[in-house]
């Protein structure tokens, strides 16, 4: 049920409380398990 288009590319917009860039390490772990970088934040 991921919607990459919504909430500026967030994979779990229903759990998002602000912007994907503002997610805490705990929030990232809850949504994506153990990852090195937050996949919802686009790297430019």
C-alpha positions, 0 to 999 in steps of 0.5 A: 500500500505504498504511494510514492506520489503522495506526501512528496515521495513518502512510501508510508504517508499514513505514518508521516507526521511532517516531512520525510526529511524530518523523520527520526531514526526511530520512525525510519526504522519502524517504516523501513527496518534497518536501512543506512539512508532514509529511502523516502528522502530523494538524494540529489 
